[in-house]
């Protein structure tokens, strides 16, 4: 995933829900849900960082600053 000043990767899509013949905790390596959750956490951190930079940029652009 990457973040620039104006563009960041979209929210990752969730893997398909497990079916009766697949169970969470089955020891898949790597677990699709762990991989997905890690991607979502990274996305949220990148979004928060971008929002902070954007707020600072807009505050600096206001007249009188």
PQR file with spaces between the fields and no chain letter, atoms N, CA, C, O and H, PARSE charges and radii, in Angstrom:
ATOM       1  N    UNK     1       0.843   -1.185    0.000 -0.4000 1.5000
ATOM       2  CA   UNK     1       0.000    0.000    0.000 -0.0000 2.0000
ATOM       3  C    UNK     1       0.874    1.229    0.000  0.5500 1.7000
ATOM       4  O    UNK     1       1.994    1.222    0.511 -0.5500 1.4000
ATOM       5  N    UNK     2       0.350    2.267   -0.573 -0.4000 1.5000
ATOM       6  CA   UNK     2       1.141    3.477   -0.628 -0.0000 2.0000
ATOM       7  C    UNK     2       0.245    4.679   -0.400  0.5500 1.7000
ATOM       8  O    UNK     2      -0.959    4.641   -0.653 -0.5500 1.4000
ATOM       9  H    UNK     2      -0.560    2.272   -0.988  0.4000 1.0000
ATOM      10  N    UNK     3       0.854    5.732    0.078 -0.4000 1.5000
ATOM      11  CA   UNK     3       0.131    6.969    0.332 -0.0000 2.0000
ATOM      12  C    UNK     3       0.924    8.110   -0.284  0.5500 1.7000
ATOM      13  O    UNK     3       2.136    8.203   -0.086 -0.5500 1.4000
ATOM      14  H    UNK     3       1.832    5.763    0.284  0.4000 1.0000
ATOM      15  N    UNK     4       0.259    8.967   -1.018 -0.4000 1.5000
ATOM      16  CA   UNK     4       0.866   10.201   -1.480 -0.0000 2.0000
ATOM      17  C    UNK     4       0.076   11.326   -0.844  0.5500 1.7000
ATOM      18  O    UNK     4      -0.773   11.075    0.012 -0.5500 1.4000
ATOM      19  H    UNK     4      -0.725    8.891   -1.178  0.4000 1.0000
ATOM      20  N    UNK     5       0.334   12.551   -1.241 -0.4000 1.5000
ATOM      21  CA   UNK     5      -0.383   13.664   -0.635 -0.0000 2.0000
ATOM      22  C    UNK     5      -1.885   13.604   -0.892  0.5500 1.7000
ATOM      23  O    UNK     5      -2.670   14.008   -0.034 -0.5500 1.4000
ATOM      24  H    UNK     5       1.023   12.755   -1.936  0.4000 1.0000
ATOM      25  N    UNK     6      -2.290   13.115   -2.037 -0.4000 1.5000
ATOM      26  CA   UNK     6      -3.705   13.153   -2.392 -0.0000 2.0000
ATOM      27  C    UNK     6      -4.330   11.796   -2.664  0.5500 1.7000
ATOM      28  O    UNK     6      -5.552   11.703   -2.782 -0.5500 1.4000
ATOM      29  H    UNK     6      -1.652   12.787   -2.733  0.4000 1.0000
ATOM      30  N    UNK     7      -3.543   10.757   -2.764 -0.4000 1.5000
ATOM      31  CA   UNK     7      -4.071    9.466   -3.191 -0.0000 2.0000
ATOM      32  C    UNK     7      -3.564    8.376   -2.263  0.5500 1.7000
ATOM      33  O    UNK     7      -2.381    8.341   -1.924 -0.5500 1.4000
ATOM      34  H    UNK     7      -2.550   10.833   -2.668  0.4000 1.0000
ATOM      35  N    UNK     8      -4.449    7.498   -1.858 -0.4000 1.5000
ATOM      36  CA   UNK     8      -4.034    6.317   -1.109 -0.0000 2.0000
ATOM      37  C    UNK     8      -4.853    5.148   -1.604  0.5500 1.7000
ATOM      38  O    UNK     8      -5.924    5.323   -2.184 -0.5500 1.4000
ATOM      39  H    UNK     8      -5.410    7.526   -2.134  0.4000 1.0000
ATOM      40  N    UNK     9      -4.343    3.958   -1.370 -0.4000 1.5000
ATOM      41  CA   UNK     9      -4.999    2.758   -1.868 -0.0000 2.0000
ATOM      42  C    UNK     9      -6.387    2.628   -1.252  0.5500 1.7000
ATOM      43  O    UNK     9      -6.600    3.058   -0.119 -0.5500 1.4000
ATOM      44  H    UNK     9      -3.473    3.816   -0.898  0.4000 1.0000
ATOM      45  N    UNK    10      -7.333    2.040   -1.981 -0.4000 1.5000
ATOM      46  CA   UNK    10      -8.684    1.886   -1.442 -0.0000 2.0000
ATOM      47  C    UNK    10      -8.724    0.878   -0.299  0.5500 1.7000
ATOM      48  O    UNK    10      -7.807    0.078   -0.112 -0.5500 1.4000
ATOM      49  H    UNK    10      -7.160    1.690   -2.901  0.4000 1.0000
ATOM      50  N    UNK    11      -9.811    0.944    0.453 -0.4000 1.5000
ATOM      51  CA   UNK    11     -10.037   -0.011    1.535 -0.0000 2.0000
ATOM      52  C    UNK    11      -9.991   -1.418    0.951  0.5500 1.7000
ATOM      53  O    UNK    11     -10.633   -1.691   -0.063 -0.5500 1.4000
ATOM      54  H    UNK    11     -10.556    1.594    0.300  0.4000 1.0000
ATOM      55  N    UNK    12      -9.231   -2.317    1.589 -0.4000 1.5000
ATOM      56  CA   UNK    12      -9.173   -3.679    1.067 -0.0000 2.0000
ATOM      57  C    UNK    12     -10.528   -4.358    1.139  0.5500 1.7000
ATOM      58  O    UNK    12     -11.322   -4.096    2.043 -0.5500 1.4000
ATOM      59  H    UNK    12      -8.709   -2.095    2.413  0.4000 1.0000
ATOM      60  N    UNK    13     -10.784   -5.234    0.175 -0.4000 1.5000
ATOM      61  CA   UNK    13     -12.034   -5.986    0.187 -0.0000 2.0000
ATOM      62  C    UNK    13     -11.876   -7.211    1.069  0.5500 1.7000
ATOM      63  O    UNK    13     -10.817   -7.839    1.097 -0.5500 1.4000
ATOM      64  H    UNK    13     -10.140   -5.447   -0.559  0.4000 1.0000
ATOM      65  N    UNK    14     -12.932   -7.542    1.785 -0.4000 1.5000
ATOM      66  CA   UNK    14     -12.906   -8.709    2.675 -0.0000 2.0000
ATOM      67  C    UNK    14     -12.863   -9.989    1.851  0.5500 1.7000
ATOM      68  O    UNK    14     -13.463  -10.069    0.779 -0.5500 1.4000
ATOM      69  H    UNK    14     -13.791   -7.032    1.763  0.4000 1.0000
ATOM      70  N    UNK    15     -12.156  -10.979    2.357 -0.4000 1.5000
ATOM      71  CA   UNK    15     -12.195  -12.274    1.671 -0.0000 2.0000
ATOM      72  C    UNK    15     -13.588  -12.876    1.800  0.5500 1.7000
ATOM      73  O    UNK    15     -14.399  -12.429    2.610 -0.5500 1.4000
ATOM      74  H    UNK    15     -11.669  -10.914    3.227  0.4000 1.0000
ATOM      75  N    UNK    16     -13.850  -13.891    0.995 -0.4000 1.5000
ATOM      76  CA   UNK    16     -15.153  -14.555    1.088 -0.0000 2.0000
ATOM      77  C    UNK    16     -15.328  -15.146    2.479  0.5500 1.7000
ATOM      78  O    UNK    16     -14.374  -15.616    3.099 -0.5500 1.4000
ATOM      79  H    UNK    16     -13.191  -14.254    0.337  0.4000 1.0000
ATOM      80  N    UNK    17     -16.556  -15.111    2.950 -0.4000 1.5000
ATOM      81  CA   UNK    17     -16.848  -15.691    4.258 -0.0000 2.0000
ATOM      82  C    UNK    17     -16.576  -17.189    4.214  0.5500 1.7000
ATOM      83  O    UNK    17     -16.818  -17.835    3.194 -0.5500 1.4000
ATOM      84  H    UNK    17     -17.331  -14.729    2.447  0.4000 1.0000
ATOM      85  N    UNK    18     -16.079  -17.739    5.304 -0.4000 1.5000
ATOM      86  CA   UNK    18     -15.817  -19.180    5.324 -0.0000 2.0000
ATOM      87  C    UNK    18     -17.099  -19.973    5.092  0.5500 1.7000
ATOM      88  O    UNK    18     -18.179  -19.578    5.530 -0.5500 1.4000
ATOM      89  H    UNK    18     -15.883  -17.214    6.132  0.4000 1.0000
ATOM      90  N    UNK    19     -16.962  -21.077    4.410 -0.4000 1.5000
ATOM      91  CA   UNK    19     -18.094  -21.974    4.182 -0.0000 2.0000
ATOM      92  C    UNK    19     -18.013  -23.106    5.199  0.5500 1.7000
ATOM      93  O    UNK    19     -17.099  -23.150    6.022 -0.5500 1.4000
ATOM      94  H    UNK    19     -16.085  -21.398    4.054  0.4000 1.0000
ATOM      95  N    UNK    20     -18.982  -24.024    5.133 -0.4000 1.5000
ATOM      96  CA   UNK    20     -19.010  -25.132    6.092 -0.0000 2.0000
ATOM      97  C    UNK    20     -17.750  -25.993    6.023  0.5500 1.7000
ATOM      98  O    UNK    20     -17.334  -26.569    7.028 -0.5500 1.4000
ATOM      99  H    UNK    20     -19.725  -23.988    4.465  0.4000 1.0000
ATOM     100  N    UNK    21     -17.137  -26.082    4.830 -0.4000 1.5000
ATOM     101  CA   UNK    21     -15.945  -26.913    4.707 -0.0000 2.0000
ATOM     102  C    UNK    21     -14.653  -26.153    5.004  0.5500 1.7000
ATOM     103  O    UNK    21     -13.563  -26.710    4.877 -0.5500 1.4000
ATOM     104  H    UNK    21     -17.474  -25.614    4.014  0.4000 1.0000
ATOM     105  N    UNK    22     -14.769  -24.890    5.398 -0.4000 1.5000
ATOM     106  CA   UNK    22     -13.635  -24.044    5.758 -0.0000 2.0000
ATOM     107  C    UNK    22     -13.906  -23.479    7.139  0.5500 1.7000
ATOM     108  O    UNK    22     -15.019  -23.023    7.400 -0.5500 1.4000
ATOM     109  H    UNK    22     -15.654  -24.437    5.501  0.4000 1.0000
ATOM     110  N    UNK    23     -12.962  -23.494    7.998 -0.4000 1.5000
ATOM     111  CA   UNK    23     -13.220  -22.881    9.296 -0.0000 2.0000
ATOM     112  C    UNK    23     -12.096  -21.920    9.646  0.5500 1.7000
ATOM     113  O    UNK    23     -10.940  -22.138    9.281 -0.5500 1.4000
ATOM     114  H    UNK    23     -12.058  -23.865    7.786  0.4000 1.0000
ATOM     115  N    UNK    24     -12.440  -20.874   10.345 -0.4000 1.5000
ATOM     116  CA   UNK    24     -11.421  -19.951   10.841 -0.0000 2.0000
ATOM     117  C    UNK    24     -10.626  -20.685   11.919  0.5500 1.7000
ATOM     118  O    UNK    24     -11.180  -21.495   12.662 -0.5500 1.4000
ATOM     119  H    UNK    24     -13.378  -20.697   10.642  0.4000 1.0000
ATOM     120  N    UNK    25      -9.374  -20.411   11.999 -0.4000 1.5000
ATOM     121  CA   UNK    25      -8.539  -21.067   12.985 -0.0000 2.0000
ATOM     122  C    UNK    25      -8.051  -22.421   12.526  0.5500 1.7000
ATOM     123  O    UNK    25      -7.551  -23.207   13.332 -0.5500 1.4000
ATOM     124  H    UNK    25      -8.923  -19.753   11.396  0.4000 1.0000
ATOM     125  N    UNK    26      -8.188  -22.710   11.231 -0.4000 1.5000
ATOM     126  CA   UNK    26      -7.780  -24.014   10.722 -0.0000 2.0000
ATOM     127  C    UNK    26      -6.276  -24.105   10.506  0.5500 1.7000
ATOM     128  O    UNK    26      -5.758  -25.165   10.155 -0.5500 1.4000
ATOM     129  H    UNK    26      -8.594  -22.072   10.577  0.4000 1.0000
ATOM     130  N    UNK    27      -5.588  -23.015   10.711 -0.4000 1.5000
ATOM     131  CA   UNK    27      -4.141  -23.036   10.551 -0.0000 2.0000
ATOM     132  C    UNK    27      -3.679  -22.706    9.154  0.5500 1.7000
ATOM     133  O    UNK    27      -2.540  -23.009    8.800 -0.5500 1.4000
ATOM     134  H    UNK    27      -6.008  -22.153   10.996  0.4000 1.0000
ATOM     135  N    UNK    28      -4.525  -22.094    8.346 -0.4000 1.5000
ATOM     136  CA   UNK    28      -4.101  -21.685    7.012 -0.0000 2.0000
ATOM     137  C    UNK    28      -2.875  -20.784    7.140  0.5500 1.7000
ATOM     138  O    UNK    28      -2.769  -19.993    8.078 -0.5500 1.4000
ATOM     139  H    UNK    28      -5.451  -21.847    8.633  0.4000 1.0000
ATOM     140  N    UNK    29      -1.973  -20.909    6.209 -0.4000 1.5000
ATOM     141  CA   UNK    29      -0.753  -20.101    6.278 -0.0000 2.0000
ATOM     142  C    UNK    29      -0.541  -19.401    4.956  0.5500 1.7000
ATOM     143  O    UNK    29      -0.225  -20.086    3.984 -0.5500 1.4000
ATOM     144  H    UNK    29      -2.059  -21.551    5.448  0.4000 1.0000
ATOM     145  N    UNK    30      -0.684  -18.117    4.839 -0.4000 1.5000
ATOM     146  CA   UNK    30      -1.162  -17.221    5.890 -0.0000 2.0000
ATOM     147  C    UNK    30      -2.681  -17.215    5.947  0.5500 1.7000
ATOM     148  O    UNK    30      -3.353  -17.440    4.940 -0.5500 1.4000
ATOM     149  H    UNK    30      -0.941  -17.560    5.629  0.4000 1.0000
ATOM     150  N    UNK    31      -3.200  -16.962    7.100 -0.4000 1.5000
ATOM     151  CA   UNK    31      -4.648  -16.905    7.283 -0.0000 2.0000
ATOM     152  C    UNK    31      -5.199  -15.707    6.502  0.5500 1.7000
ATOM     153  O    UNK    31      -4.716  -14.587    6.664 -0.5500 1.4000
ATOM     154  H    UNK    31      -2.654  -16.779    7.918  0.4000 1.0000
ATOM     155  N    UNK    32      -6.203  -15.941    5.661 -0.4000 1.5000
ATOM     156  CA   UNK    32      -6.752  -14.850    4.855 -0.0000 2.0000
ATOM     157  C    UNK    32      -7.349  -13.761    5.725  0.5500 1.7000
ATOM     158  O    UNK    32      -7.306  -12.587    5.356 -0.5500 1.4000
ATOM     159  H    UNK    32      -6.596  -16.851    5.530  0.4000 1.0000
ATOM     160  N    UNK    33      -7.902  -14.122    6.864 -0.4000 1.5000
ATOM     161  CA   UNK    33      -8.509  -13.101    7.735 -0.0000 2.0000
ATOM     162  C    UNK    33      -7.443  -12.279    8.437  0.5500 1.7000
ATOM     163  O    UNK    33      -7.618  -11.073    8.610 -0.5500 1.4000
ATOM     164  H    UNK    33      -7.937  -15.075    7.164  0.4000 1.0000
ATOM     165  N    UNK    34      -6.337  -12.903    8.849 -0.4000 1.5000
ATOM     166  CA   UNK    34      -5.237  -12.136    9.448 -0.0000 2.0000
ATOM     167  C    UNK    34      -4.650  -11.173    8.429  0.5500 1.7000
ATOM     168  O    UNK    34      -4.357  -10.021    8.748 -0.5500 1.4000
ATOM     169  H    UNK    34      -6.195  -13.883    8.709  0.4000 1.0000
ATOM     170  N    UNK    35      -4.480  -11.650    7.202 -0.4000 1.5000
ATOM     171  CA   UNK    35      -3.945  -10.803    6.136 -0.0000 2.0000
ATOM     172  C    UNK    35      -4.880   -9.633    5.869  0.5500 1.7000
ATOM     173  O    UNK    35      -4.432   -8.494    5.739 -0.5500 1.4000
ATOM     174  H    UNK    35      -4.718  -12.586    6.943  0.4000 1.0000
ATOM     175  N    UNK    36      -6.166   -9.908    5.788 -0.4000 1.5000
ATOM     176  CA   UNK    36      -7.158   -8.855    5.559 -0.0000 2.0000
ATOM     177  C    UNK    36      -7.161   -7.845    6.705  0.5500 1.7000
ATOM     178  O    UNK    36      -7.133   -6.638    6.464 -0.5500 1.4000
ATOM     179  H    UNK    36      -6.530  -10.833    5.894  0.4000 1.0000
ATOM     180  N    UNK    37      -7.195   -8.323    7.944 -0.4000 1.5000
ATOM     181  CA   UNK    37      -7.224   -7.422    9.097 -0.0000 2.0000
ATOM     182  C    UNK    37      -5.980   -6.551    9.155  0.5500 1.7000
ATOM     183  O    UNK    37      -6.071   -5.376    9.512 -0.5500 1.4000
ATOM     184  H    UNK    37      -7.217   -9.304    8.140  0.4000 1.0000
ATOM     185  N    UNK    38      -4.825   -7.099    8.814 -0.4000 1.5000
ATOM     186  CA   UNK    38      -3.593   -6.310    8.789 -0.0000 2.0000
ATOM     187  C    UNK    38      -3.675   -5.228    7.715  0.5500 1.7000
ATOM     188  O    UNK    38      -3.230   -4.102    7.933 -0.5500 1.4000
ATOM     189  H    UNK    38      -4.752   -8.053    8.524  0.4000 1.0000
ATOM     190  N    UNK    39      -4.243   -5.567    6.557 -0.4000 1.5000
ATOM     191  CA   UNK    39      -4.395   -4.592    5.475 -0.0000 2.0000
ATOM     192  C    UNK    39      -5.356   -3.471    5.880  0.5500 1.7000
ATOM     193  O    UNK    39      -5.120   -2.305    5.564 -0.5500 1.4000
ATOM     194  H    UNK    39      -4.604   -6.482    6.380  0.4000 1.0000
ATOM     195  N    UNK    40      -6.421   -3.820    6.569 -0.4000 1.5000
ATOM     196  CA   UNK    40      -7.386   -2.808    7.021 -0.0000 2.0000
ATOM     197  C    UNK    40      -6.734   -1.874    8.038  0.5500 1.7000
ATOM     198  O    UNK    40      -6.932   -0.661    7.973 -0.5500 1.4000
ATOM     199  H    UNK    40      -6.613   -4.767    6.826  0.4000 1.0000
ATOM     200  N    UNK    41      -5.965   -2.417    8.969 -0.4000 1.5000
ATOM     201  CA   UNK    41      -5.287   -1.579    9.965 -0.0000 2.0000
ATOM     202  C    UNK    41      -4.305   -0.623    9.291  0.5500 1.7000
ATOM     203  O    UNK    41      -4.227    0.549    9.659 -0.5500 1.4000
ATOM     204  H    UNK    41      -5.804   -3.403    9.021  0.4000 1.0000
ATOM     205  N    UNK    42      -3.559   -1.116    8.308 -0.4000 1.5000
ATOM     206  CA   UNK    42      -2.631   -0.261    7.569 -0.0000 2.0000
ATOM     207  C    UNK    42      -3.390    0.831    6.837  0.5500 1.7000
ATOM     208  O    UNK    42      -2.980    1.991    6.860 -0.5500 1.4000
ATOM     209  H    UNK    42      -3.622   -2.068    8.009  0.4000 1.0000
ATOM     210  N    UNK    43      -4.488    0.477    6.190 -0.4000 1.5000
ATOM     211  CA   UNK    43      -5.317    1.455    5.493 -0.0000 2.0000
ATOM     212  C    UNK    43      -5.788    2.549    6.457  0.5500 1.7000
ATOM     213  O    UNK    43      -5.714    3.735    6.139 -0.5500 1.4000
ATOM     214  H    UNK    43      -4.821   -0.465    6.171  0.4000 1.0000
ATOM     215  N    UNK    44      -6.265    2.149    7.617 -0.4000 1.5000
ATOM     216  CA   UNK    44      -6.776    3.129    8.591 -0.0000 2.0000
ATOM     217  C    UNK    44      -5.679    4.053    9.076  0.5500 1.7000
ATOM     218  O    UNK    44      -5.914    5.250    9.244 -0.5500 1.4000
ATOM     219  H    UNK    44      -6.325    1.185    7.876  0.4000 1.0000
ATOM     220  N    UNK    45      -4.464    3.518    9.308 -0.4000 1.5000
ATOM     221  CA   UNK    45      -3.340    4.374    9.717 -0.0000 2.0000
ATOM     222  C    UNK    45      -2.971    5.354    8.611  0.5500 1.7000
ATOM     223  O    UNK    45      -2.724    6.530    8.875 -0.5500 1.4000
ATOM     224  H    UNK    45      -4.273    2.546    9.172  0.4000 1.0000
ATOM     225  N    UNK    46      -2.934    4.868    7.368 -0.4000 1.5000
ATOM     226  CA   UNK    46      -2.596    5.741    6.252 -0.0000 2.0000
ATOM     227  C    UNK    46      -3.655    6.822    6.066  0.5500 1.7000
ATOM     228  O    UNK    46      -3.320    7.975    5.792 -0.5500 1.4000
ATOM     229  H    UNK    46      -3.135    3.912    7.153  0.4000 1.0000
ATOM     230  N    UNK    47      -4.910    6.468    6.209 -0.4000 1.5000
ATOM     231  CA   UNK    47      -5.989    7.446    6.079 -0.0000 2.0000
ATOM     232  C    UNK    47      -5.885    8.498    7.175  0.5500 1.7000
ATOM     233  O    UNK    47      -6.030    9.689    6.897 -0.5500 1.4000
ATOM     234  H    UNK    47      -5.182    5.532    6.431  0.4000 1.0000
ATOM     235  N    UNK    48      -5.639    8.089    8.401 -0.4000 1.5000
ATOM     236  CA   UNK    48      -5.510    9.038    9.511 -0.0000 2.0000
ATOM     237  C    UNK    48      -4.312    9.974    9.288  0.5500 1.7000
ATOM     238  O    UNK    48      -4.406   11.175    9.540 -0.5500 1.4000
ATOM     239  H    UNK    48      -5.522    7.122    8.628  0.4000 1.0000
ATOM     240  N    UNK    49      -3.194    9.422    8.817 -0.4000 1.5000
ATOM     241  CA   UNK    49      -2.021   10.253    8.518 -0.0000 2.0000
ATOM     242  C    UNK    49      -2.343   11.268    7.427  0.5500 1.7000
ATOM     243  O    UNK    49      -1.994   12.443    7.536 -0.5500 1.4000
ATOM     244  H    UNK    49      -3.117    8.446    8.612  0.4000 1.0000
ATOM     245  N    UNK    50      -3.012   10.803    6.379 -0.4000 1.5000
ATOM     246  CA   UNK    50      -3.369   11.697    5.284 -0.0000 2.0000
ATOM     247  C    UNK    50      -4.318   12.792    5.774  0.5500 1.7000
ATOM     248  O    UNK    50      -4.157   13.958    5.414 -0.5500 1.4000
ATOM     249  H    UNK    50      -3.296    9.848    6.291  0.4000 1.0000
ATOM     250  N    UNK    51      -5.311   12.420    6.598 -0.4000 1.5000
ATOM     251  CA   UNK    51      -6.260   13.409    7.105 -0.0000 2.0000
ATOM     252  C    UNK    51      -5.552   14.460    7.946  0.5500 1.7000
ATOM     253  O    UNK    51      -5.887   15.643    7.868 -0.5500 1.4000
ATOM     254  H    UNK    51      -5.442   11.473    6.890  0.4000 1.0000
ATOM     255  N    UNK    52      -4.584   14.048    8.744 -0.4000 1.5000
ATOM     256  CA   UNK    52      -3.827   15.005    9.559 -0.0000 2.0000
ATOM     257  C    UNK    52      -3.021   15.944    8.671  0.5500 1.7000
ATOM     258  O    UNK    52      -2.998   17.153    8.904 -0.5500 1.4000
ATOM     259  H    UNK    52      -4.312   13.088    8.807  0.4000 1.0000
ATOM     260  N    UNK    53      -2.355   15.391    7.644 -0.4000 1.5000
ATOM     261  CA   UNK    53      -1.591   16.246    6.728 -0.0000 2.0000
ATOM     262  C    UNK    53      -2.509   17.202    5.977  0.5500 1.7000
ATOM     263  O    UNK    53      -2.166   18.369    5.788 -0.5500 1.4000
ATOM     264  H    UNK    53      -2.374   14.409    7.454  0.4000 1.0000
ATOM     265  N    UNK    54      -3.661   16.722    5.552 -0.4000 1.5000
ATOM     266  CA   UNK    54      -4.606   17.562    4.815 -0.0000 2.0000
ATOM     267  C    UNK    54      -5.141   18.684    5.711  0.5500 1.7000
ATOM     268  O    UNK    54      -5.259   19.826    5.264 -0.5500 1.4000
ATOM     269  H    UNK    54      -3.939   15.774    5.705  0.4000 1.0000
ATOM     270  N    UNK    55      -5.461   18.373    6.957 -0.4000 1.5000
ATOM     271  CA   UNK    55      -5.940   19.405    7.887 -0.0000 2.0000
ATOM     272  C    UNK    55      -4.867   20.457    8.113  0.5500 1.7000
ATOM     273  O    UNK    55      -5.170   21.650    8.153 -0.5500 1.4000
ATOM     274  H    UNK    55      -5.365   17.446    7.319  0.4000 1.0000
ATOM     275  N    UNK    56      -3.616   20.034    8.260 -0.4000 1.5000
ATOM     276  CA   UNK    56      -2.510   20.981    8.453 -0.0000 2.0000
ATOM     277  C    UNK    56      -2.310   21.827    7.202  0.5500 1.7000
ATOM     278  O    UNK    56      -2.060   23.028    7.304 -0.5500 1.4000
ATOM     279  H    UNK    56      -3.370   19.065    8.227  0.4000 1.0000
ATOM     280  N    UNK    57      -2.416   21.223    6.033 -0.4000 1.5000
ATOM     281  CA   UNK    57      -2.255   21.960    4.787 -0.0000 2.0000
ATOM     282  C    UNK    57      -3.352   23.000    4.641  0.5500 1.7000
ATOM     283  O    UNK    57      -3.087   24.135    4.245 -0.5500 1.4000
ATOM     284  H    UNK    57      -2.619   20.247    5.950  0.4000 1.0000
ATOM     285  N    UNK    58      -4.598   22.614    4.963 -0.4000 1.5000
ATOM     286  CA   UNK    58      -5.702   23.573    4.839 -0.0000 2.0000
ATOM     287  C    UNK    58      -5.581   24.702    5.859  0.5500 1.7000
ATOM     288  O    UNK    58      -5.895   25.852    5.553 -0.5500 1.4000
ATOM     289  H    UNK    58      -4.813   21.692    5.285  0.4000 1.0000
ATOM     290  N    UNK    59      -5.126   24.376    7.071 -0.4000 1.5000
ATOM     291  CA   UNK    59      -4.947   25.417    8.086 -0.0000 2.0000
ATOM     292  C    UNK    59      -3.861   26.400    7.653  0.5500 1.7000
ATOM     293  O    UNK    59      -3.996   27.606    7.859 -0.5500 1.4000
ATOM     294  H    UNK    59      -4.871   23.442    7.319  0.4000 1.0000
ATOM     295  N    UNK    60      -2.798   25.893    7.062 -0.4000 1.5000
ATOM     296  CA   UNK    60      -1.703   26.771    6.612 -0.0000 2.0000
ATOM     297  C    UNK    60      -2.125   27.629    5.431  0.5500 1.7000
ATOM     298  O    UNK    60      -1.566   28.707    5.228 -0.5500 1.4000
ATOM     299  H    UNK    60      -2.688   24.914    6.895  0.4000 1.0000
ATOM     300  N    UNK    61      -3.091   27.180    4.654 -0.4000 1.5000
ATOM     301  CA   UNK    61      -3.535   27.910    3.468 -0.0000 2.0000
ATOM     302  C    UNK    61      -4.553   28.998    3.789  0.5500 1.7000
ATOM     303  O    UNK    61      -4.861   29.825    2.930 -0.5500 1.4000
ATOM     304  H    UNK    61      -3.545   26.304    4.819  0.4000 1.0000
ATOM     305  N    UNK    62      -5.077   29.012    5.005 -0.4000 1.5000
ATOM     306  CA   UNK    62      -6.072   30.033    5.367 -0.0000 2.0000
ATOM     307  C    UNK    62      -5.409   31.407    5.379  0.5500 1.7000
ATOM     308  O    UNK    62      -4.265   31.556    5.807 -0.5500 1.4000
ATOM     309  H    UNK    62      -4.827   28.341    5.703  0.4000 1.0000
ATOM     310  N    UNK    63      -6.144   32.402    4.903 -0.4000 1.5000
ATOM     311  CA   UNK    63      -5.601   33.771    4.931 -0.0000 2.0000
ATOM     312  C    UNK    63      -5.252   34.193    6.359  0.5500 1.7000
ATOM     313  O    UNK    63      -5.976   33.887    7.306 -0.5500 1.4000
ATOM     314  H    UNK    63      -7.074   32.281    4.555  0.4000 1.0000
ATOM     315  N    UNK    64      -4.162   34.881    6.489 -0.4000 1.5000
ATOM     316  CA   UNK    64      -3.738   35.383    7.801 -0.0000 2.0000
ATOM     317  C    UNK    64      -2.812   34.441    8.532  0.5500 1.7000
ATOM     318  O    UNK    64      -2.405   34.740    9.654 -0.5500 1.4000
ATOM     319  H    UNK    64      -3.574   35.129    5.720  0.4000 1.0000
ATOM     320  N    UNK    65      -2.467   33.326    7.948 -0.4000 1.5000
ATOM     321  CA   UNK    65      -1.530   32.372    8.596 -0.0000 2.0000
ATOM     322  C    UNK    65      -0.154   32.530    8.034  0.5500 1.7000
ATOM     323  O    UNK    65       0.766   31.824    8.447 -0.5500 1.4000
ATOM     324  H    UNK    65      -2.798   33.082    7.036  0.4000 1.0000
